[in-house]
Amino acid sequence: DVIHPDFPKRDISCYLENLLDFFFSPGSTSVTEDDIRWFFILINEQLTLDFTQDVIAVGGDVDLSSMDSPEGPGESPLFNVLAPSVARHFLRRILTHKVDDEKPVKPLSIFYRMPRKLVADTLLSKGRSEDLTTYMPVVYRNTPAIQVKRSDVMMQPLADLYFLTVLEHMKDEKASGMRLETALQIIKEVQDHLQNNQSHVQEKLVCLIELQAVVQLTLEKSAEALAHKDTRQNALEWSPTISSKVSDPFTGGGENGGHEQMVLMHLLRELKGPTRLLEFLNIPNITRSLDFLQDYKDKLESAGKESVHLLPFMLHGAKGQLTEIYSTVSQLMNDIVQHEGKEREKETQTVFVQVIREILRSNKLLRYDNIPVNLKQFMRMVIWLVAYYGLYCHKTRCSSLVHLLKTQLRELNFTRGQLDILSSFLNPDEMQRHLEAPLPADAREEILEFVGEQVRPKVRNVKESEKFDPIHSLFYPKDEKEDPSDVELRHALANLVAVVFSLPEGSSHLWYFLFDQSRLEGTFLPGFMYPNEVSAEKMFFDCGILLNEEGKYERPDYREH
């Protein structure tokens, strides 16, 4: 109940994990309803750091906005110290805890009666039963284009965690060899069960969440079956049922096609890229059998294969504030390239600097899908995107642009690392190569080894002439007839770099990886649980995490970091 406020967050996390591990250990016979209810409330409430009383308390009607903590007012939710994955681990352990000869309850027959009921009780204690509605996954609720009906009952942390736990458990226990028709049959069974339990509010609540987990699993199974030739025909035979479930409001897709977009994302993953996705959508009978895919096919074809990687505000015909700024900067940078070394060189450079400064001084309030966009950060992103898509992809060089950014547009706050990356693409001669040995032909050959407690590359005898720089080879290939997947990979990486360009300095581990690796020395990777620091050579190796049969960390030193 009480933890001293001087405890570091890492120690609080370990304390909570050990406490939960003690209470809910596998095979425990002393777990009570009160214990489980306490844990569910812990998940659903906020962990309040109240330094005025020198305690950390769980729950309570406390105004977090009035509190001050080392991390700022009101910034102390439970998940800051207890990772969602850890909470899900213990929730799953509780839900699968068997008492005597009890059998899992239907319709899914995976969890037991008492903890399922307590999930419902906890959710209903914070919301009205009349607000009970179809559960929508978090990913849908955070997508502006998908309109979701608000529900105080269903939009609670415990509801989201229960959904993820059901989905994870079904994937682990049931889905490995599950056929598509089996998943569709389970949806019917859950819907029938719901129909028969309309008057039982608690059962209806948990069943609505379970239904969404089954639906999500079915969407994934549908995409898997459609993407592979040997199962495609069978999936097409079930296409009327798939289409009806995708469009049925009762299955929780929301308005504007949440389930449709999810099927498309699974197809994109299975087919490994937009190019192959478009090829798939052009297969006879695909869009005829699954008409909801026709709109996406039309959009991909109208955008053209060359623009499927472009961000929305970069597309031809796009409108809005972001598109206007992108088009302006693109035109200015291309003018500089066109007149570099010619009579109007200084004039185009001066205009570029002036217009950028005017845009920054305007201090426009940018928004995209109702999300505020920082003008200066967006401008850094735009300059990178034009440098990559507008210049590099057209094999155009321009050394003067980086000089302008460095000397005359300091207000954009480009760091040295950012300017180095821009230089590497605007003037390839400045890209430094870091040679390394290629991966061994035999996939079973080990490439890492332990040196004491450290993981290091295994010394292999490789000729200097065989070493290469994989990053340089990807972006500057020798063979002009390259694999389309390499082009897709380049564009994907470029878009990731664009996002990191827009971030404030030091706000993400990706920022350090890209722009200031020197500050990584002696640190550990995000989520890393092995005592292996980033070396002075900026090298790091993750050998994974081993768990024992009880789901505990195999090595005690995992917890150190």
C-alpha positions as CSV (number, residue, x, y, z in Angstrom):
1,D,0.0,0.0,0.0
2,V,2.9,2.4,0.6
3,I,6.1,3.0,-1.3
4,H,8.6,5.7,-0.4
5,P,8.7,8.5,-3.0
6,D,12.4,8.3,-3.3
7,F,12.1,5.0,-5.1
8,P,13.2,5.3,-8.7
9,K,10.4,4.3,-11.2
10,R,12.4,1.2,-12.1
11,D,12.3,0.0,-8.5
12,I,8.6,0.8,-8.3
13,S,8.1,-1.3,-11.4
14,C,10.1,-4.3,-9.9
15,Y,8.2,-3.9,-6.7
16,L,4.8,-4.1,-8.4
17,E,5.9,-7.0,-10.6
18,N,7.2,-9.0,-7.6
19,L,4.0,-8.2,-5.6
20,L,1.8,-9.4,-8.5
21,D,3.9,-12.4,-9.1
22,F,3.6,-13.3,-5.4
23,F,-0.2,-12.9,-5.3
24,F,-1.0,-14.5,-8.7
25,S,1.7,-17.2,-9.0
26,P,0.7,-20.3,-11.1
27,G,-1.0,-22.9,-9.1
28,S,-1.8,-20.6,-6.2
29,T,-4.8,-21.8,-4.2
30,S,-5.1,-18.7,-2.0
31,V,-6.2,-16.1,-4.5
32,T,-9.5,-14.5,-3.5
33,E,-12.1,-12.4,-5.3
34,D,-10.8,-9.4,-3.4
35,D,-7.3,-10.0,-4.6
36,I,-8.4,-10.1,-8.2
37,R,-10.7,-7.1,-7.8
38,W,-7.8,-5.2,-6.3
39,F,-5.7,-5.9,-9.4
40,F,-8.5,-5.0,-11.8
41,I,-9.0,-1.7,-10.1
42,L,-5.2,-1.1,-10.1
43,I,-5.3,-1.5,-13.9
44,N,-8.4,0.6,-14.4
45,E,-7.5,3.5,-12.0
46,Q,-4.4,5.7,-12.0
47,L,-1.5,5.2,-9.7
48,T,-1.3,8.5,-7.9
49,L,2.0,9.8,-6.7
50,D,1.0,12.0,-3.7
51,F,4.2,13.6,-2.4
52,T,2.3,15.6,0.2
53,Q,1.7,12.4,2.1
54,D,5.0,10.7,1.1
55,V,3.0,7.7,-0.3
56,I,2.1,6.2,-3.6
57,A,-1.6,5.3,-3.4
58,V,-3.7,3.3,-5.8
59,G,-7.0,4.8,-7.0
60,G,-9.1,7.3,-5.1
61,D,-10.8,10.4,-6.3
62,V,-7.7,12.5,-6.6
63,D,-7.3,15.5,-8.8
64,L,-4.0,14.6,-10.6
65,S,-3.8,18.0,-12.2
66,S,-3.1,19.6,-8.8
67,M,-0.2,17.3,-8.0
68,D,3.5,17.9,-8.7
69,S,5.9,15.0,-9.2
70,P,9.5,14.9,-10.5
71,E,8.0,14.2,-14.0
72,G,5.5,17.1,-14.0
73,P,2.0,17.7,-12.8
74,G,-0.4,14.8,-13.2
75,E,1.9,12.6,-15.3
76,S,1.8,9.4,-13.2
77,P,-0.5,6.8,-14.7
78,L,0.0,3.2,-13.7
79,F,1.4,2.2,-17.1
80,N,4.3,4.6,-16.5
81,V,5.7,2.1,-14.0
82,L,3.9,-1.1,-15.0
83,A,4.2,-1.9,-18.7
84,P,1.0,-2.9,-20.4
85,S,2.6,-6.2,-21.5
86,V,3.3,-7.0,-17.8
87,A,-0.3,-6.1,-16.8
88,R,-1.6,-8.3,-19.7
89,H,0.6,-11.2,-18.6
90,F,-0.9,-11.2,-15.1
91,L,-4.4,-10.6,-16.4
92,R,-4.1,-13.6,-18.6
93,R,-2.7,-15.6,-15.6
94,I,-5.7,-14.7,-13.5
95,L,-8.3,-15.4,-16.3
96,T,-6.8,-18.8,-16.9
97,H,-6.5,-19.7,-13.2
98,K,-8.5,-22.9,-12.7
99,V,-10.3,-23.7,-9.4
100,D,-10.9,-27.4,-8.7
101,D,-12.6,-29.1,-11.6
102,E,-14.1,-25.9,-13.0
103,K,-14.4,-25.7,-16.8
104,P,-13.8,-22.5,-18.9
105,V,-17.1,-20.8,-19.7
106,K,-18.7,-20.6,-23.1
107,P,-18.8,-19.3,-25.8
108,L,-15.0,-19.1,-26.2
109,S,-14.2,-21.7,-23.5
110,I,-10.9,-20.1,-22.7
111,F,-11.4,-18.2,-19.4
112,Y,-13.1,-18.9,-16.1
113,R,-16.4,-17.6,-14.7
114,M,-15.3,-15.6,-11.6
115,P,-12.6,-13.4,-13.1
116,R,-14.7,-12.7,-16.2
117,K,-17.5,-11.5,-13.9
118,L,-15.1,-9.3,-12.0
119,V,-13.9,-7.7,-15.2
120,A,-17.5,-6.7,-15.9
121,D,-18.1,-5.5,-12.3
122,T,-15.0,-3.3,-12.4
123,L,-16.0,-1.7,-15.8
124,L,-19.6,-1.2,-14.7
125,S,-18.5,0.5,-11.5
126,K,-17.1,3.3,-13.6
127,G,-19.9,3.5,-16.3
128,R,-23.6,3.1,-16.7
129,S,-25.1,-0.1,-18.0
130,E,-27.3,1.9,-20.4
131,D,-24.0,3.1,-22.1
132,L,-23.2,-0.5,-23.0
133,T,-22.4,-0.6,-26.7
134,T,-20.2,-2.5,-29.2
135,Y,-16.6,-2.5,-28.1
136,M,-14.2,-0.7,-30.5
137,P,-10.4,-1.5,-30.5
138,V,-8.1,1.3,-29.4
139,V,-6.6,1.5,-32.9
140,Y,-10.0,2.4,-34.3
141,R,-10.7,5.0,-31.7
142,N,-7.4,6.7,-32.4
143,T,-8.0,6.9,-36.1
144,P,-9.8,10.2,-36.9
145,A,-11.4,8.9,-40.2
146,I,-13.2,6.1,-38.2
147,Q,-16.2,7.5,-36.4
148,V,-16.8,5.7,-33.1
149,K,-19.7,6.1,-30.7
150,R,-18.4,7.1,-27.3
151,S,-19.0,4.6,-24.4
152,D,-17.8,5.3,-20.8
153,V,-18.0,1.6,-20.1
154,M,-16.0,0.4,-23.1
155,M,-13.4,3.1,-23.2
156,Q,-11.6,2.1,-20.0
157,P,-8.0,0.7,-19.7
158,L,-9.3,-2.7,-18.3
159,A,-11.6,-3.1,-21.3
160,D,-8.7,-2.5,-23.7
161,L,-6.4,-4.8,-21.8
162,Y,-9.1,-7.5,-21.6
163,F,-9.6,-7.3,-25.4
164,L,-5.8,-7.6,-26.0
165,T,-5.6,-10.5,-23.6
166,V,-8.4,-12.4,-25.2
167,L,-6.9,-11.8,-28.7
168,E,-3.4,-12.8,-27.6
169,H,-4.7,-16.0,-25.8
170,M,-6.7,-17.1,-28.8
171,K,-3.8,-16.6,-31.1
172,D,-1.5,-18.6,-28.8
173,E,-3.9,-21.4,-27.9
174,K,-6.3,-21.8,-30.8
175,A,-5.3,-19.9,-33.9
176,S,-2.1,-21.6,-35.1
177,G,-3.9,-24.1,-37.2
178,M,-7.3,-22.5,-37.3
179,R,-9.1,-22.4,-40.6
180,L,-11.0,-19.3,-41.8
181,E,-14.4,-21.0,-41.7
182,T,-13.7,-22.0,-38.0
183,A,-13.1,-18.4,-37.1
184,L,-16.3,-17.3,-38.9
185,Q,-18.2,-20.1,-37.0
186,I,-16.9,-18.8,-33.7
187,I,-18.2,-15.3,-34.5
188,K,-21.7,-16.8,-35.0
189,E,-21.5,-18.7,-31.7
190,V,-20.5,-15.5,-29.8
191,Q,-23.3,-13.5,-31.5
192,D,-25.8,-16.3,-30.6
193,H,-24.6,-16.3,-27.0
194,L,-25.0,-12.5,-26.9
195,Q,-28.5,-12.7,-28.2
196,N,-29.4,-15.2,-25.5
197,N,-27.9,-13.0,-22.8
198,Q,-29.3,-9.6,-23.6
199,S,-30.7,-9.2,-20.1
200,H,-27.5,-10.3,-18.3
201,V,-25.5,-7.1,-18.3
202,Q,-22.3,-8.5,-17.0
203,E,-22.2,-11.4,-19.4
204,K,-23.2,-9.2,-22.3
205,L,-20.4,-6.7,-21.5
206,V,-17.5,-9.2,-21.5
207,C,-19.0,-11.0,-24.4
208,L,-19.1,-7.8,-26.5
209,I,-15.3,-7.4,-25.9
210,E,-14.7,-11.1,-26.7
211,L,-16.6,-10.7,-29.9
212,Q,-14.3,-8.0,-31.1
213,A,-11.2,-10.2,-30.4
214,V,-12.8,-13.0,-32.4
215,V,-13.6,-10.5,-35.2
216,Q,-10.0,-9.2,-35.3
217,L,-8.7,-12.7,-35.4
218,T,-11.1,-13.5,-38.3
219,L,-10.0,-10.4,-40.2
220,E,-6.4,-11.5,-39.9
221,K,-7.3,-15.1,-40.9
222,S,-9.2,-13.7,-43.9
223,A,-6.2,-11.7,-45.1
224,E,-3.8,-14.7,-44.6
225,A,-6.1,-17.0,-46.6
226,L,-6.6,-14.5,-49.4
227,A,-2.9,-13.7,-49.7
228,H,-1.7,-17.2,-50.3
229,K,-2.5,-19.1,-53.5
230,D,-3.2,-22.5,-51.9
231,T,-5.9,-21.1,-49.6
232,R,-7.3,-18.2,-51.8
233,Q,-10.0,-20.1,-53.5
234,N,-11.4,-21.4,-50.3
235,A,-11.4,-17.9,-48.9
236,L,-13.3,-16.6,-51.9
237,E,-16.0,-19.1,-51.4
238,W,-16.5,-17.6,-47.9
239,S,-16.3,-14.0,-49.3
240,P,-20.1,-13.2,-48.8
241,T,-19.7,-14.1,-45.1
242,I,-16.5,-12.1,-44.8
243,S,-18.0,-9.1,-46.5
244,S,-21.1,-9.2,-44.2
245,K,-19.0,-9.4,-41.1
246,V,-16.8,-6.5,-42.3
247,S,-19.8,-4.2,-42.9
248,D,-22.0,-5.4,-40.0
249,P,-22.2,-2.5,-37.4
250,F,-22.8,-5.2,-34.7
251,T,-19.2,-6.4,-35.2
252,G,-17.8,-3.0,-34.2
253,G,-16.1,-1.7,-37.4
254,G,-17.3,1.9,-36.8
255,E,-18.3,4.2,-39.6
256,N,-16.0,4.7,-42.6
257,G,-14.6,1.2,-42.6
258,G,-12.5,0.2,-39.6
259,H,-12.7,-3.5,-40.4
260,E,-12.1,-2.8,-44.1
261,Q,-8.9,-0.9,-43.3
262,M,-7.7,-3.6,-40.9
263,V,-8.1,-6.3,-43.6
264,L,-6.1,-4.1,-46.0
265,M,-3.3,-3.6,-43.4
266,H,-3.2,-7.4,-42.9
267,L,-3.0,-7.9,-46.7
268,L,-0.3,-5.3,-46.9
269,R,1.7,-7.2,-44.3
270,E,1.1,-10.6,-45.8
271,L,1.9,-9.5,-49.4
272,K,5.0,-7.5,-48.2
273,G,4.4,-4.1,-49.9
274,P,2.0,-1.9,-51.8
275,T,3.2,-3.0,-55.2
276,R,2.3,-6.6,-54.6
277,L,-0.9,-5.5,-52.9
278,L,-2.0,-3.7,-56.1
279,E,-1.1,-6.8,-58.1
280,F,-3.3,-8.9,-55.8
281,L,-6.2,-6.5,-56.1
282,N,-6.0,-6.9,-59.9
283,I,-6.5,-10.6,-59.7
284,P,-9.9,-11.6,-61.3
285,N,-12.7,-12.1,-58.8
286,I,-10.9,-10.5,-55.8
287,T,-12.7,-7.1,-55.8
288,R,-15.8,-8.7,-57.4
289,S,-16.1,-11.1,-54.5
290,L,-15.0,-8.6,-51.8
291,D,-16.4,-5.4,-53.1
292,F,-15.2,-3.3,-50.1
293,L,-11.6,-3.7,-51.6
294,Q,-12.6,-2.0,-54.8
295,D,-12.3,1.5,-53.4
296,Y,-8.8,0.9,-52.1
297,K,-7.8,-0.6,-55.5
298,D,-9.1,2.6,-57.3
299,K,-7.2,4.8,-54.9
300,L,-4.0,2.9,-55.4
301,E,-4.3,2.9,-59.2
302,S,-5.2,6.6,-59.3
303,A,-2.2,7.4,-57.1
304,G,0.0,5.4,-59.4
305,K,2.7,2.9,-58.4
306,E,5.3,5.6,-58.0
307,S,3.3,7.5,-55.4
308,V,2.1,4.8,-53.1
309,H,4.9,5.6,-50.6
310,L,4.2,9.4,-50.5
311,L,2.7,10.9,-47.4
312,P,-0.9,12.2,-47.9
313,F,0.0,15.9,-48.2
314,M,2.5,15.1,-51.0
315,L,0.0,13.4,-53.3
316,H,-1.0,15.0,-56.6
317,G,-4.3,16.8,-56.1
318,A,-4.0,17.0,-52.3
319,K,-5.1,20.2,-50.7
320,G,-4.6,22.0,-47.4
321,Q,-2.0,23.9,-45.3
322,L,0.6,21.1,-45.3
323,T,0.3,20.5,-49.0
324,E,0.7,24.3,-49.7
325,I,3.9,24.5,-47.7
326,Y,5.3,21.3,-49.2
327,S,4.6,22.5,-52.7
328,T,6.2,25.9,-52.0
329,V,9.4,24.4,-50.5
330,S,9.6,21.8,-53.3
331,Q,9.4,24.5,-56.0
332,L,12.0,26.7,-54.2
333,M,14.5,23.8,-53.8
334,N,14.1,22.8,-57.4
335,D,14.8,26.3,-58.5
336,I,18.0,26.3,-56.6
337,V,19.1,23.0,-58.2
338,Q,18.1,24.3,-61.7
339,H,20.2,27.5,-61.4
340,E,23.1,26.1,-59.3
341,G,26.4,27.4,-60.9
342,K,24.4,29.7,-63.2
343,E,23.6,33.4,-63.4
344,R,20.5,33.3,-61.1
345,E,22.1,31.1,-58.5
346,K,22.3,33.8,-55.8
347,E,18.8,35.1,-56.6
348,T,17.1,31.6,-56.1
349,Q,19.0,31.0,-52.9
350,T,18.0,34.4,-51.5
351,V,14.3,33.8,-52.4
352,F,14.5,30.4,-50.7
353,V,15.8,31.8,-47.5
354,Q,13.3,34.7,-47.5
355,V,10.2,32.6,-48.2
356,I,11.2,30.0,-45.5
357,R,11.6,32.8,-43.0
358,E,8.3,34.4,-43.9
359,I,6.5,31.1,-43.4
360,L,8.2,30.6,-40.0
361,R,7.4,34.2,-39.0
362,S,3.7,33.7,-39.9
363,N,3.6,31.3,-37.0
364,K,0.6,29.5,-38.7
365,L,-1.5,27.2,-36.5
366,L,-1.2,24.0,-38.7
367,R,-3.6,21.1,-38.3
368,Y,-3.9,17.7,-40.0
369,D,-7.0,15.6,-39.3
370,N,-7.6,17.9,-36.3
371,I,-4.2,17.2,-34.9
372,P,-2.0,20.3,-34.3
373,V,1.3,20.3,-36.2
374,N,4.4,22.3,-35.1
375,L,5.4,24.6,-38.0
376,K,9.2,24.5,-37.5
377,Q,9.2,20.7,-37.0
378,F,7.1,20.2,-40.1
379,M,9.4,22.4,-42.1
380,R,12.4,20.2,-41.2
381,M,10.4,17.2,-42.3
382,V,9.4,18.9,-45.6
383,I,13.0,19.8,-46.5
384,W,14.1,16.2,-45.9
385,L,11.2,14.8,-48.0
386,V,12.0,17.2,-50.9
387,A,15.7,16.3,-50.7
388,Y,14.9,12.6,-50.8
389,Y,11.9,12.3,-53.2
390,G,12.4,15.4,-55.2
391,L,16.2,15.3,-55.6
392,Y,17.8,12.0,-54.6
393,C,15.2,9.8,-56.3
394,H,15.8,11.8,-59.5
395,K,19.6,11.4,-59.1
396,T,20.0,15.2,-58.6
397,R,22.8,16.7,-56.6
398,C,22.9,20.1,-54.8
399,S,25.7,20.9,-52.4
400,S,24.6,24.5,-51.9
401,L,21.4,23.6,-50.1
402,V,23.0,22.2,-47.0
403,H,25.3,25.3,-46.8
404,L,22.2,27.5,-46.8
405,L,20.6,25.5,-44.1
406,K,23.8,25.6,-42.0
407,T,24.6,29.3,-42.4
408,Q,21.4,31.3,-43.2
409,L,18.5,29.3,-41.8
410,R,19.7,28.5,-38.3
411,E,16.3,29.2,-37.0
412,L,15.2,25.8,-38.3
413,N,17.5,24.3,-35.6
414,F,19.0,21.6,-37.8
415,T,21.6,19.6,-35.8
416,R,24.9,18.6,-37.2
417,G,23.7,15.0,-37.5
418,Q,20.6,16.1,-39.5
419,L,22.8,18.2,-41.9
420,D,25.2,15.2,-42.3
421,I,22.3,13.0,-43.5
422,L,21.0,15.7,-45.8
423,S,24.5,16.1,-47.2
424,S,24.8,12.3,-47.8
425,F,21.7,12.4,-50.1
426,L,22.3,15.8,-51.8
427,N,26.0,15.2,-52.3
428,P,26.6,11.4,-52.3
429,D,30.4,11.9,-52.2
430,E,30.1,13.0,-48.6
431,M,28.4,9.8,-47.4
432,Q,31.0,7.9,-45.3
433,R,31.1,4.2,-45.7
434,H,31.3,1.8,-42.8
435,L,32.5,-1.6,-44.1
436,E,31.4,-4.8,-42.5
437,A,31.5,-8.5,-43.3
438,P,28.4,-9.9,-45.2
439,L,26.1,-12.3,-43.4
440,P,27.3,-15.9,-43.8
441,A,25.8,-18.0,-46.5
442,D,24.9,-20.7,-44.0
443,A,22.0,-19.2,-41.9
444,R,22.9,-21.6,-39.0
445,E,26.4,-20.1,-38.6
446,E,26.6,-18.0,-35.5
447,I,27.6,-14.3,-35.9
448,L,27.5,-13.3,-32.2
449,E,29.4,-14.6,-29.2
450,F,29.6,-13.9,-25.5
451,V,32.8,-12.2,-24.2
452,G,32.3,-12.4,-20.5
453,E,28.9,-10.8,-19.9
454,Q,29.0,-8.9,-23.2
455,V,27.6,-9.8,-26.6
456,R,30.0,-9.1,-29.4
457,P,30.3,-9.9,-33.1
458,K,32.1,-13.3,-33.7
459,V,35.4,-12.8,-35.3
460,R,35.2,-14.3,-38.9
461,N,37.9,-14.4,-41.5
462,V,36.6,-12.3,-44.3
463,K,38.7,-10.7,-47.0
464,E,38.7,-6.9,-47.1
465,S,37.5,-7.0,-50.7
466,E,34.3,-8.9,-49.6
467,K,33.3,-6.3,-46.9
468,F,30.7,-3.8,-47.8
469,D,28.4,-1.1,-46.4
470,P,24.8,-2.4,-46.5
471,I,23.3,1.1,-46.1
472,H,25.3,2.6,-48.9
473,S,24.7,-0.4,-51.1
474,L,20.9,-0.1,-50.5
475,F,20.8,3.6,-51.4
476,Y,23.4,3.6,-54.1
477,P,23.2,0.2,-55.7
478,K,25.6,-0.7,-58.5
479,D,23.0,-2.7,-60.5
480,E,20.4,-0.5,-62.1
481,K,18.0,-3.4,-62.4
482,E,17.3,-3.8,-58.7
483,D,14.7,-5.7,-56.8
484,P,11.5,-3.6,-56.4
485,S,11.5,-4.6,-52.7
486,D,14.7,-2.7,-52.2
487,V,13.1,0.5,-53.6
488,E,10.1,-0.1,-51.3
489,L,12.5,-0.5,-48.3
490,R,14.3,2.7,-49.2
491,H,11.1,4.7,-49.4
492,A,9.9,3.2,-46.1
493,L,13.2,4.2,-44.4
494,A,13.0,7.7,-45.9
495,N,9.5,8.2,-44.5
496,L,10.7,7.0,-41.1
497,V,13.6,9.4,-41.2
498,A,11.1,12.2,-42.2
499,V,9.1,11.5,-39.0
500,V,12.3,11.6,-36.9
501,F,13.4,14.8,-38.6
502,S,10.2,16.4,-37.3
503,L,10.8,15.4,-33.6
504,P,12.2,17.7,-31.0
505,E,15.9,17.1,-30.2
506,G,16.4,14.1,-28.0
507,S,12.7,13.2,-27.8
508,S,13.0,9.7,-29.1
509,H,15.6,6.9,-29.1
510,L,15.3,7.0,-32.9
511,W,16.5,10.6,-32.8
512,Y,19.7,9.6,-31.2
513,F,20.3,6.6,-33.5
514,L,20.0,8.8,-36.5
515,F,21.4,12.1,-35.5
516,D,23.7,11.8,-32.4
517,Q,24.9,8.3,-31.8
518,S,27.8,9.6,-29.7
519,R,25.3,10.1,-26.8
520,L,24.2,6.5,-26.9
521,E,27.6,5.2,-25.6
522,G,27.1,3.4,-22.2
523,T,23.3,3.3,-22.5
524,F,20.9,0.4,-23.2
525,L,18.4,-0.2,-25.9
526,P,14.7,0.7,-25.3
527,G,13.1,-2.2,-23.4
528,F,16.5,-3.9,-23.3
529,M,16.8,-6.4,-20.5
530,Y,20.4,-7.7,-20.7
531,P,23.5,-6.0,-19.3
532,N,25.0,-5.1,-22.7
533,E,25.8,-1.4,-23.2
534,V,26.1,0.4,-26.5
535,S,29.8,0.4,-27.2
536,A,32.1,3.3,-28.0
537,E,31.9,2.1,-31.6
538,K,28.1,2.7,-31.4
539,M,27.5,-1.1,-31.7
540,F,24.8,-2.9,-29.8
541,F,23.5,-6.5,-29.9
542,D,20.3,-7.9,-28.5
543,C,20.3,-11.6,-27.8
544,G,16.6,-11.7,-26.8
545,I,14.9,-12.5,-23.5
546,L,14.6,-16.0,-22.1
547,L,11.6,-16.9,-19.9
548,N,11.3,-20.1,-17.9
549,E,8.3,-22.4,-17.8
550,E,6.5,-20.2,-15.3
551,G,6.9,-17.1,-17.4
552,K,9.6,-15.6,-15.2
553,Y,12.8,-14.1,-16.4
554,E,15.4,-16.8,-16.8
555,R,18.3,-14.5,-15.7
556,P,18.0,-12.3,-12.6
557,D,20.1,-9.6,-14.2
558,Y,17.4,-8.9,-16.8
559,R,15.7,-6.7,-14.3
560,E,18.8,-4.4,-13.9
561,H,18.0,-2.4,-17.0
